[in-house]
């Protein structure tokens, strides 16, 4: 164990450099020099990495391979050869193992990369290794069994910073399950996992009628190749519309649909890119890399909670598990009582909920249950726990296993995702202008202080161009992580911006069954148990669902008790039935960005939330045993799995119950110690909350910000507290409500206004390129608006410029 005097210096993520006195910031020149030579790790650093990864993902030897075979059930379709090869395959068997780690490391923030290098360098020295492991170094000179003992001590250390070291390396080990797209990963067969057959999936899509967003999309390359402005450098390109909407998730999509159907032209900015189904990879590796915030490598500042957030066209709705529950009555009443949102508890919210139910095709009819959801229902029925079918957004494709690929970005069923529902509705009006690959940098204001546009950056590969998107109103719907950052960059000062972050911390537990479950096939979250949803009489507690976990995510969430146990757990993948407990949290955090514009999150989980989650975990374990599980695996590093001597088909066997209760007592004794359990968050809320006063929130009950007229927020950041349910339906309802007030604002603002000079950043009028929608020229029932765009909405800047040459606001 490290000496207390040294470890006490450490207080930040990956702060092992402090243990050895290293200064990771000084590693930046070294990292740049190595990168210039095409290197990432030094030879000694690679030796340390190989030693650790081979200890985590080890060759089990002949005896270990036979033990792994013996643990499998009869009638297993996998061959002995596949399982033995899996047991004997170490991390170093992957010839491109360092390439995989390098790619993962590239997603780290610069300072974190430096600190990671400092950690490897420390473990490659005698004194540094001694400080971190209690063994003289270098680490790679020790046998694998010694390194495994060190890793076990890290995972269960009483020091949080040491536990963090173990987690970082285990996350890297799970990267090996991301290797390759499609069926290239040699571990998949041994795990019983079959990647999707893209030919079959695309055949299903080809039979469906999908909206082609190319018809309302500005093409990046043509956009970036507009005149550069000579020696003064590239000049911003200007786009004119009625309203600018930032973000294409449920909030932005519903607002865009409402406004375009009312006759207004909307410019929709989305940092992710739209991809036609034929361009999608539908693999865990590709989805993580292309569709998730920070390439899926995103954690709270202490690495205690993994954060999954969509960063793609359609937002989180393109990746979520399609489950939809309406905003609970207790939550709506709390928002009205404590934050002055009277509309939330009244008929206005009820109407909005119903309107978006139709808009997003939310339904409970014809929902099919895969084997894992049948486990949840069966266990609850035997125990007398409340459970029900969970409503779904859109309809699953006809092929029976397509629904399981939703978290990989494959949502091609009828009305699925925002691209199949609200965004499709907006595109079909001919009034939607899509700017994908476009990041909003700042909200522009006119001389009166009202919002009049957005300055953004359009990117295509390494090329980029500034874009000025002007409108008579601006709606920000970038999500609870990005919306507050944009508002802060734009000069808003409300103290609630970026604070009160709620995460719905979630924990996974899974049962191993004799029969194959194959939970990754079919729609994942089609049932829910509310047995512990209200543990305080105020609507705070947890819900129990079935998650969607592909191999790398499953490996990440599985604790490491040693290489034999780890591989046996992974070999049980196809026989696993996982349950996820999601707590309605009372604790909160904050979000900010560092000097590199990387999103940072800090969060403190309250003890009451931990107790609620612990209670849900115990109920989940009982559900699994009642349903017939032979083993139960929690996410605790310090508690080994429960392996029952017998299985009670009705869950009432006294001996089985005694074993279960003894194991649950161990879980209670360990509690929810930071970094001893694997926690995740797929829901982020509350960083620009709505309230009746600027002393309570950042946005008015109408969605308009208190500080800037004409600037609205319409996403999960407006939630005053955690919703306690999947936030999509609630978010869409708030967006519908806000859109009605945006319409009123646009109707009362007949002219586009000029951005104030200080925020125009010295735009050169003489050489301004322009992509324009005509200025409003006539008045309809909703107020001034322009003529509708052509049926074939413009697909390039040149078409917009030529069709808008008569507009007085176009400067060519």
PyMOL commands that set and color helices and strands:
alter all, ss='L'
color gray80, all
select helices_A, chain A and resi 4-7+16-20+24-36+43-56+61-70+80-88+91-93+97-105+110-123+126-133+139-141+144-155+160-177+187-191+198-207+213-216+220-224+230-232+250-261+277-279+284-291+293-296+315-318+329-339+342-345+347-359+371-383+402-408+417-420+422-428+483-489+551-557+563-571+573-575+607-627+654-670+716-718+728-747+757-759+765-767+797-803
alter helices_A, ss='H'
color red, helices_A
select strands_A, chain A and resi 237-240+243-246+266-270+305-307+323-324+362-363+387-389+391-393+432-436+438-445+451-460+463-470+474-476+506-512+527-529+542-545+576-583+589-593+599-603+631-633+642-643+679-681+711-713+769-771+778-780+783-785
alter strands_A, ss='S'
color yellow, strands_A
deselect
rebuild
show_as cartoon
